[in-house]
């Protein structure tokens, strides 16, 4: 009988020091912040901070720009920050027609979320017009390089860089 009582006291003592969090809840990582949990990594407090990564996509509608040239009068006009390519082309042609007083205007360059520029140089006894398009700071350089690469002399910017960028 004495042995049985000792066994019962022994089992009671073991139960007193048992970890009461054992079971399904102990495997839940959200509970790592609450005291010692042997399933929550190896750092000192047993706490592993949870990092939540969220990806947010922000949509910026594109913007368009265009350059139009009157082939007879050599009048150059442009349009920037338009919502559609068609709108940019139409406005560039309209500005070209208004400025030149003539209907012989056509689109010679356009950009989407970028910049446009034009350079002119002398090729033989004629003037040679070259356009450029690209990122901010690149369109004028592209136009000048294109003018020089075509063999024109005295190339200069005749339409400074204009940009159509999402806002």
Residue, then its C-alpha position, 0 to 999 in steps of 0.5 A: x500500500x505504501x508503494x502504491x501511495x508513493x507511485x500516486x504521489x510521483x505521478x501527481x508531481x510529474x503532472x504538476x511540472x508538465x507543460x500544459x501547452x502541449x497539443x495542437x495549440x503549441x504548434x501554432x506559430x501565432x502563439x510564439x510571442x506568449x512565453x516559452x514555446x520549444x516549437x518556436x525557433x532557437x532564439x533565447x526567448x523562444x520567440x521568432x518574429x513573424x514578418x508579413x510581406x505584402x505586394x501592392x500593385x499601383x496602376x499608372x495609366x500611360x501617357x503619350x506624346x507625338x511630333x508632327x511635321x509639315x513636309x512643305x513648310x517644315x513646321x514642326x509641332x508636338x503634343x504631350x501627356x495625352x491619354x491615348x496614342x491616337x489623341x497625341x497624334x491627332x493633337x500634334x497634327x492639329x497644332x502642325x496644321x495651325x502653325x503651318x497654315x497647311x494640311x500636309x502634316x504627318x506624325x514623324x515620332x511618338x512615345x509612350x511614357x517617354x520623351x521625344x525631341x528633334x534635331x536638324x543638320x545640313x546634308x549636302x544642300x538640304x536640311x535633314x531632320x531627325x527625331x529621337x525618343x527615349x527615357x528622360x534625358x535621352x531623346x535629345x541625345x538620340x536625335x543629335x546622334x541620329x543626325x550626325x550618324x546620317x552624315x549631316x553637319x552642324x546638327x542642332x536641336x530644333x525641338x527640345x525634349x518633351x516628356x509624357x510620363x505617368x503621374 
